[in-house]
Amino acid sequence: MTSTLVSSLELVRRVDEAALAYTLARMKVLERIPGNPVGIAYWTLGGATALMARNLTSSSFNRVAGVRNGKADHVRQ
């Protein structure tokens, strides 16, 4: 017998927020390395968060999350 997990929009949002919080916590640990050799930076603006690790290529560290309609112009390239 197989079971299927039906995701609600609220559940998906909560999982995404938890993953973002975990990634940010990991980044803050890396940021504390003297001289910040990984190049950690992050910004939060109106519910959106941008994460950057200049010297890592991991997509989990380099991303923007939580951008809502009409707010994309706040994200710099």
MMTF fields as JSON, N, C-alpha, C and O atoms, coordinates in Angstrom:
{
  "mmtfVersion": "1.0.0",
  "mmtfProducer": "UNKNOWN",
  "numBonds": 307,
  "numAtoms": 308,
  "numGroups": 77,
  "numChains": 1,
  "numModels": 1,
  "chainsPerModel": [1],
  "groupsPerChain": [77],
  "chainIdList": ["A"],
  "bondAtomList": [4, 2, 8, 6, 12, 10, 16, 14, 20, 18, 24, 22, 28, 26, 32, 30, 36, 34, 40, 38, 44, 42, 48, 46, 52, 50, 56, 54, 60, 58, 64, 62, 68, 66, 72, 70, 76, 74, 80, 78, 84, 82, 88, 86, 92, 90, 96, 94, 100, 98, 104, 102, 108, 106, 112, 110, 116, 114, 120, 118, 124, 122, 128, 126, 132, 130, 136, 134, 140, 138, 144, 142, 148, 146, 152, 150, 156, 154, 160, 158, 164, 162, 168, 166, 172, 170, 176, 174, 180, 178, 184, 182, 188, 186, 192, 190, 196, 194, 200, 198, 204, 202, 208, 206, 212, 210, 216, 214, 220, 218, 224, 222, 228, 226, 232, 230, 236, 234, 240, 238, 244, 242, 248, 246, 252, 250, 256, 254, 260, 258, 264, 262, 268, 266, 272, 270, 276, 274, 280, 278, 284, 282, 288, 286, 292, 290, 296, 294, 300, 298, 304, 302],
  "bondOrderList": [1, 1, 1, 1, 1, 1, 1, 1, 1, 1, 1, 1, 1, 1, 1, 1, 1, 1, 1, 1, 1, 1, 1, 1, 1, 1, 1, 1, 1, 1, 1, 1, 1, 1, 1, 1, 1, 1, 1, 1, 1, 1, 1, 1, 1, 1, 1, 1, 1, 1, 1, 1, 1, 1, 1, 1, 1, 1, 1, 1, 1, 1, 1, 1, 1, 1, 1, 1, 1, 1, 1, 1, 1, 1, 1, 1],
  "groupList": [{"groupName": "MET", "atomNameList": ["N", "CA", "C", "O"], "elementList": ["N", "C", "C", "O"], "formalChargeList": [0, 0, 0, 0], "bondAtomList": [1, 0, 2, 1, 3, 2], "bondOrderList": [1, 1, 2], "singleLetterCode": "M", "chemCompType": "L-PEPTIDE LINKING"}, {"groupName": "THR", "atomNameList": ["N", "CA", "C", "O"], "elementList": ["N", "C", "C", "O"], "formalChargeList": [0, 0, 0, 0], "bondAtomList": [1, 0, 2, 1, 3, 2], "bondOrderList": [1, 1, 2], "singleLetterCode": "T", "chemCompType": "L-PEPTIDE LINKING"}, {"groupName": "SER", "atomNameList": ["N", "CA", "C", "O"], "elementList": ["N", "C", "C", "O"], "formalChargeList": [0, 0, 0, 0], "bondAtomList": [1, 0, 2, 1, 3, 2], "bondOrderList": [1, 1, 2], "singleLetterCode": "S", "chemCompType": "L-PEPTIDE LINKING"}, {"groupName": "LEU", "atomNameList": ["N", "CA", "C", "O"], "elementList": ["N", "C", "C", "O"], "formalChargeList": [0, 0, 0, 0], "bondAtomList": [1, 0, 2, 1, 3, 2], "bondOrderList": [1, 1, 2], "singleLetterCode": "L", "chemCompType": "L-PEPTIDE LINKING"}, {"groupName": "VAL", "atomNameList": ["N", "CA", "C", "O"], "elementList": ["N", "C", "C", "O"], "formalChargeList": [0, 0, 0, 0], "bondAtomList": [1, 0, 2, 1, 3, 2], "bondOrderList": [1, 1, 2], "singleLetterCode": "V", "chemCompType": "L-PEPTIDE LINKING"}, {"groupName": "GLU", "atomNameList": ["N", "CA", "C", "O"], "elementList": ["N", "C", "C", "O"], "formalChargeList": [0, 0, 0, 0], "bondAtomList": [1, 0, 2, 1, 3, 2], "bondOrderList": [1, 1, 2], "singleLetterCode": "E", "chemCompType": "L-PEPTIDE LINKING"}, {"groupName": "ARG", "atomNameList": ["N", "CA", "C", "O"], "elementList": ["N", "C", "C", "O"], "formalChargeList": [0, 0, 0, 0], "bondAtomList": [1, 0, 2, 1, 3, 2], "bondOrderList": [1, 1, 2], "singleLetterCode": "R", "chemCompType": "L-PEPTIDE LINKING"}, {"groupName": "ASP", "atomNameList": ["N", "CA", "C", "O"], "elementList": ["N", "C", "C", "O"], "formalChargeList": [0, 0, 0, 0], "bondAtomList": [1, 0, 2, 1, 3, 2], "bondOrderList": [1, 1, 2], "singleLetterCode": "D", "chemCompType": "L-PEPTIDE LINKING"}, {"groupName": "ALA", "atomNameList": ["N", "CA", "C", "O"], "elementList": ["N", "C", "C", "O"], "formalChargeList": [0, 0, 0, 0], "bondAtomList": [1, 0, 2, 1, 3, 2], "bondOrderList": [1, 1, 2], "singleLetterCode": "A", "chemCompType": "L-PEPTIDE LINKING"}, {"groupName": "TYR", "atomNameList": ["N", "CA", "C", "O"], "elementList": ["N", "C", "C", "O"], "formalChargeList": [0, 0, 0, 0], "bondAtomList": [1, 0, 2, 1, 3, 2], "bondOrderList": [1, 1, 2], "singleLetterCode": "Y", "chemCompType": "L-PEPTIDE LINKING"}, {"groupName": "LYS", "atomNameList": ["N", "CA", "C", "O"], "elementList": ["N", "C", "C", "O"], "formalChargeList": [0, 0, 0, 0], "bondAtomList": [1, 0, 2, 1, 3, 2], "bondOrderList": [1, 1, 2], "singleLetterCode": "K", "chemCompType": "L-PEPTIDE LINKING"}, {"groupName": "ILE", "atomNameList": ["N", "CA", "C", "O"], "elementList": ["N", "C", "C", "O"], "formalChargeList": [0, 0, 0, 0], "bondAtomList": [1, 0, 2, 1, 3, 2], "bondOrderList": [1, 1, 2], "singleLetterCode": "I", "chemCompType": "L-PEPTIDE LINKING"}, {"groupName": "PRO", "atomNameList": ["N", "CA", "C", "O"], "elementList": ["N", "C", "C", "O"], "formalChargeList": [0, 0, 0, 0], "bondAtomList": [1, 0, 2, 1, 3, 2], "bondOrderList": [1, 1, 2], "singleLetterCode": "P", "chemCompType": "L-PEPTIDE LINKING"}, {"groupName": "GLY", "atomNameList": ["N", "CA", "C", "O"], "elementList": ["N", "C", "C", "O"], "formalChargeList": [0, 0, 0, 0], "bondAtomList": [1, 0, 2, 1, 3, 2], "bondOrderList": [1, 1, 2], "singleLetterCode": "G", "chemCompType": "PEPTIDE LINKING"}, {"groupName": "ASN", "atomNameList": ["N", "CA", "C", "O"], "elementList": ["N", "C", "C", "O"], "formalChargeList": [0, 0, 0, 0], "bondAtomList": [1, 0, 2, 1, 3, 2], "bondOrderList": [1, 1, 2], "singleLetterCode": "N", "chemCompType": "L-PEPTIDE LINKING"}, {"groupName": "TRP", "atomNameList": ["N", "CA", "C", "O"], "elementList": ["N", "C", "C", "O"], "formalChargeList": [0, 0, 0, 0], "bondAtomList": [1, 0, 2, 1, 3, 2], "bondOrderList": [1, 1, 2], "singleLetterCode": "W", "chemCompType": "L-PEPTIDE LINKING"}, {"groupName": "PHE", "atomNameList": ["N", "CA", "C", "O"], "elementList": ["N", "C", "C", "O"], "formalChargeList": [0, 0, 0, 0], "bondAtomList": [1, 0, 2, 1, 3, 2], "bondOrderList": [1, 1, 2], "singleLetterCode": "F", "chemCompType": "L-PEPTIDE LINKING"}, {"groupName": "HIS", "atomNameList": ["N", "CA", "C", "O"], "elementList": ["N", "C", "C", "O"], "formalChargeList": [0, 0, 0, 0], "bondAtomList": [1, 0, 2, 1, 3, 2], "bondOrderList": [1, 1, 2], "singleLetterCode": "H", "chemCompType": "L-PEPTIDE LINKING"}, {"groupName": "GLN", "atomNameList": ["N", "CA", "C", "O"], "elementList": ["N", "C", "C", "O"], "formalChargeList": [0, 0, 0, 0], "bondAtomList": [1, 0, 2, 1, 3, 2], "bondOrderList": [1, 1, 2], "singleLetterCode": "Q", "chemCompType": "L-PEPTIDE LINKING"}],
  "groupTypeList": [0, 1, 2, 1, 3, 4, 2, 2, 3, 5, 3, 4, 6, 6, 4, 7, 5, 8, 8, 3, 8, 9, 1, 3, 8, 6, 0, 10, 4, 3, 5, 6, 11, 12, 13, 14, 12, 4, 13, 11, 8, 9, 15, 1, 3, 13, 13, 8, 1, 8, 3, 0, 8, 6, 14, 3, 1, 2, 2, 2, 16, 14, 6, 4, 8, 13, 4, 6, 14, 13, 10, 8, 7, 17, 4, 6, 18],
  "groupIdList": [1, 2, 3, 4, 5, 6, 7, 8, 9, 10, 11, 12, 13, 14, 15, 16, 17, 18, 19, 20, 21, 22, 23, 24, 25, 26, 27, 28, 29, 30, 31, 32, 33, 34, 35, 36, 37, 38, 39, 40, 41, 42, 43, 44, 45, 46, 47, 48, 49, 50, 51, 52, 53, 54, 55, 56, 57, 58, 59, 60, 61, 62, 63, 64, 65, 66, 67, 68, 69, 70, 71, 72, 73, 74, 75, 76, 77],
  "secStructList": [7, 7, 7, 7, 7, 7, 7, 7, 2, 2, 2, 2, 2, 2, 2, 2, 2, 2, 2, 2, 2, 2, 2, 2, 2, 2, 2, 2, 2, 2, 2, 6, 1, 6, 6, 7, 6, 6, 7, 3, 3, 3, 3, 3, 3, 6, 6, 3, 3, 3, 3, 3, 3, 6, 6, 7, 7, 7, 6, 6, 6, 1, 3, 3, 3, 7, 7, 7, 6, 6, 7, 4, 4, 4, 7, 7, 7],
  "xCoordList": [0.845, 0.0, 0.893, 1.83, 0.615, 1.368, 0.484, -0.734, 1.112, 0.362, 0.922, 2.1, 0.068, 0.461, 0.283, -0.756, 1.292, 1.214, 0.721, 1.38, -0.405, -0.952, -0.481, -0.766, 0.245, 0.795, -0.198, -0.834, -0.308, -1.096, -0.126, 1.071, -0.628, 0.205, 0.848, 2.003, 0.13, 0.66, 1.816, 2.821, 1.687, 2.757, 4.0, 5.115, 3.819, 4.947, 5.646, 6.875, 4.879, 5.443, 6.243, 7.332, 5.714, 6.403, 7.705, 8.711, 7.692, 8.909, 9.951, 11.129, 9.531, 10.463, 11.059, 12.259, 10.238, 10.741, 11.724, 12.722, 11.454, 12.366, 13.702, 14.76, 13.656, 14.891, 15.695, 16.919, 15.036, 15.714, 16.349, 17.49, 15.628, 16.163, 17.387, 18.36, 17.339, 18.471, 19.688, 20.81, 19.459, 20.561, 21.176, 22.4, 20.342, 20.849, 21.653, 22.68, 21.201, 21.945, 23.321, 24.317, 23.381, 24.67, 25.577, 26.781, 24.995, 25.789, 26.362, 27.486, 25.593, 26.076, 27.275, 28.159, 27.303, 28.466, 29.682, 30.762, 29.511, 30.618, 31.075, 32.26, 30.137, 30.465, 31.401, 32.192, 31.309, 32.131, 33.591, 34.417, 33.913, 35.312, 36.09, 35.685, 37.193, 37.939, 38.234, 38.759, 37.889, 38.119, 37.023, 37.088, 36.013, 34.901, 35.397, 34.998, 36.268, 36.854, 35.85, 36.131, 34.691, 33.67, 32.897, 32.234, 32.978, 32.289, 30.794, 30.003, 30.402, 28.992, 28.37, 28.945, 27.185, 26.378, 24.914, 24.583, 24.049, 22.616, 21.843, 22.301, 20.667, 19.808, 18.382, 17.988, 17.612, 16.188, 15.464, 15.808, 14.444, 13.689, 12.241, 11.928, 11.367, 9.94, 9.548, 8.697, 10.141, 9.808, 10.656, 10.63, 11.405, 12.305, 13.697, 14.103, 14.417, 15.774, 16.688, 16.369, 17.823, 18.85, 20.05, 20.514, 20.554, 21.701, 22.825, 22.594, 24.046, 25.171, 26.417, 26.744, 27.098, 28.411, 29.321, 29.369, 30.034, 30.81, 31.788, 32.04, 32.331, 33.371, 32.89, 33.701, 31.568, 30.992, 30.041, 29.406, 29.947, 29.042, 27.744, 26.932, 27.534, 26.334, 25.092, 25.024, 24.116, 22.889, 22.076, 21.26, 22.272, 21.525, 21.994, 21.231, 23.246, 23.747, 23.502, 23.378, 23.432, 23.297, 21.898, 21.651, 20.989, 19.614, 18.845, 19.283, 17.692, 16.753, 15.461, 15.016, 14.859, 13.625, 12.615, 12.983, 11.348, 10.285, 9.915, 9.251, 10.324, 9.975, 8.504, 8.078, 7.744, 6.321, 6.087, 6.971, 4.898, 4.533, 4.833, 4.52, 5.439, 5.725, 6.992, 7.309, 7.723, 8.915, 10.203, 11.282, 10.122, 11.311, 12.326, 13.519, 11.872, 12.808, 13.724, 14.693, 13.452, 14.318, 15.537, 16.456, 15.544, 16.633, 17.691, 17.421, 18.907, 20.029, 20.683, 20.67, 21.261, 21.966, 23.427, 24.202],
  "yCoordList": [-1.169, 0.0, 1.236, 1.325, 2.165, 3.406, 4.535, 4.512, 5.514, 6.676, 7.917, 7.975, 8.883, 10.126, 11.263, 11.376, 12.101, 13.276, 14.446, 14.855, 14.962, 16.104, 17.364, 17.574, 18.205, 19.427, 20.572, 20.76, 21.311, 22.534, 23.685, 23.556, 24.778, 25.95, 26.395, 26.819, 26.308, 26.683, 25.769, 26.247, 24.468, 23.535, 23.815, 23.805, 24.059, 24.366, 25.641, 25.694, 26.66, 27.923, 27.703, 28.255, 26.904, 26.639, 25.873, 26.173, 24.891, 24.127, 25.035, 24.965, 25.886, 26.81, 27.788, 28.059, 28.316, 29.228, 28.534, 29.133, 27.274, 26.522, 26.281, 26.417, 25.926, 25.701, 26.986, 26.959, 28.102, 29.392, 29.764, 30.225, 29.57, 29.885, 29.018, 29.505, 27.744, 26.849, 27.283, 27.313, 27.615, 28.063, 29.345, 29.477, 30.288, 31.541, 31.291, 31.934, 30.371, 30.041, 29.462, 29.806, 28.591, 28.027, 29.126, 29.128, 30.058, 31.148, 32.056, 32.543, 32.284, 33.138, 32.507, 33.215, 31.175, 30.485, 30.721, 31.039, 30.566, 30.8, 32.258, 32.545, 33.169, 34.6, 34.939, 35.879, 34.171, 34.449, 34.006, 34.306, 33.299, 32.939, 34.235, 35.066, 34.435, 35.695, 36.078, 35.277, 37.298, 37.82, 37.455, 37.863, 36.69, 36.279, 35.761, 36.294, 34.723, 34.26, 33.662, 33.575, 33.254, 32.684, 33.797, 33.547, 35.014, 36.148, 36.14, 36.394, 35.855, 35.769, 37.16, 38.094, 37.276, 38.495, 38.086, 37.122, 38.807, 38.533, 39.808, 40.672, 39.911, 41.075, 40.591, 39.588, 41.299, 41.04, 42.347, 43.386, 42.28, 43.475, 43.086, 42.392, 43.528, 43.293, 41.84, 41.534, 40.945, 39.533, 38.755, 37.525, 39.445, 38.775, 38.712, 39.615, 37.655, 37.484, 37.117, 36.242, 37.789, 37.467, 36.913, 37.514, 35.775, 35.12, 35.034, 34.712, 35.326, 35.246, 34.768, 35.239, 33.828, 33.372, 33.528, 32.651, 34.632, 34.984, 33.895, 33.733, 33.159, 32.187, 30.738, 29.815, 30.536, 29.192, 29.15, 30.152, 28.007, 27.887, 27.171, 26.917, 26.842, 26.129, 26.976, 28.114, 26.431, 27.186, 27.406, 28.327, 26.591, 26.808, 28.069, 28.68, 28.457, 29.679, 30.914, 32.013, 30.764, 31.903, 31.912, 31.296, 32.621, 32.641, 33.797, 34.44, 34.035, 35.023, 34.278, 33.476, 34.53, 33.842, 34.843, 35.863, 34.54, 35.335, 36.604, 37.468, 36.746, 37.944, 37.845, 36.839, 38.867, 38.901, 39.771, 40.511, 39.671, 40.466, 41.95, 42.504, 42.579, 44.004, 44.351, 45.534, 43.379, 43.641, 43.206, 43.413, 42.61, 42.095, 43.185, 42.903, 44.421, 45.514, 45.841, 46.578, 45.316, 45.563, 44.636, 44.843, 43.621, 42.647, 43.126, 43.3, 43.341, 43.757, 42.532, 41.458, 42.692, 41.569, 41.616, 40.76],
  "zCoordList": [0.0, 0.0, 0.0, 0.793, -0.863, -0.899, -0.413, -0.585, 0.189, 0.643, -0.051, -0.406, -0.231, -0.88, 0.103, 0.755, 0.207, 1.061, 0.219, -0.737, 0.568, -0.151, 0.554, 1.733, -0.186, 0.401, 0.274, -0.763, 1.329, 1.264, 1.02, 1.275, 0.54, 0.324, 1.633, 1.638, 2.721, 4.032, 4.441, 4.968, 4.206, 4.539, 3.702, 4.224, 2.428, 1.549, 2.02, 2.055, 2.38, 2.869, 4.15, 4.301, 5.068, 6.333, 6.123, 6.766, 5.231, 4.942, 4.311, 4.663, 3.381, 2.737, 3.75, 3.712, 4.649, 5.682, 6.615, 7.015, 6.969, 7.842, 7.143, 7.758, 5.868, 5.115, 4.997, 5.124, 4.76, 4.668, 6.006, 6.038, 7.104, 8.432, 8.746, 9.321, 8.372, 8.605, 7.779, 8.286, 6.518, 5.66, 6.205, 6.243, 6.627, 7.183, 8.456, 8.671, 9.297, 10.524, 10.168, 10.804, 9.163, 8.719, 8.187, 8.446, 7.444, 6.877, 7.957, 7.833, 9.011, 10.091, 10.799, 11.283, 10.856, 11.431, 10.538, 11.033, 9.218, 8.28, 8.291, 8.12, 8.49, 8.513, 9.672, 9.583, 10.76, 11.945, 11.798, 12.661, 10.719, 10.49, 10.296, 9.483, 11.014, 10.905, 9.448, 8.674, 9.103, 7.754, 6.76, 5.6, 7.191, 6.335, 4.973, 3.937, 4.958, 3.696, 2.711, 1.516, 3.203, 2.322, 1.613, 0.607, 2.13, 1.511, 1.775, 0.866, 2.996, 3.362, 3.421, 3.98, 2.833, 2.929, 2.828, 2.138, 3.504, 3.419, 3.711, 4.459, 3.112, 3.279, 3.444, 2.849, 4.247, 4.375, 4.121, 4.684, 3.255, 2.897, 2.66, 1.692, 3.535, 3.345, 3.165, 2.329, 3.922, 3.83, 2.84, 2.842, 1.996, 1.049, 1.659, 2.392, 1.358, 1.863, 0.71, -0.095, 0.637, -0.355, 0.388, 1.356, -0.057, 0.561, -0.462, -1.627, -0.015, -0.935, -0.206, 0.883, -0.832, -0.387, -1.598, -2.461, -1.661, -2.855, -3.294, -4.488, -2.351, -2.686, -2.639, -2.556, -2.693, -2.781, -3.974, -4.302, -4.611, -5.75, -5.408, -6.298, -4.149, -3.733, -3.95, -3.485, -4.648, -4.905, -3.636, -3.593, -2.597, -1.357, -0.635, 0.114, -0.86, -0.236, -1.091, -0.552, -2.384, -3.288, -3.893, -4.93, -3.228, -3.714, -3.104, -2.15, -3.686, -3.175, -2.889, -3.709, -1.747, -1.372, -0.833, -0.249, -1.034, -0.441, -1.176, -0.602, -2.428, -3.194, -3.588, -4.155, -3.295, -3.624, -4.854, -5.284, -5.405, -6.563, -6.338, -5.285, -7.338, -7.262, -6.502, -6.37, -5.999, -5.19, -5.866, -5.311, -7.049, -7.714, -8.043, -8.15, -8.204, -8.533, -7.371, -7.553, -6.175, -5.023, -4.996, -4.204, -5.854, -5.882, -6.854, -8.042, -6.343, -7.2, -7.792, -7.19, -8.983, -9.615, -9.239, -9.665]
}
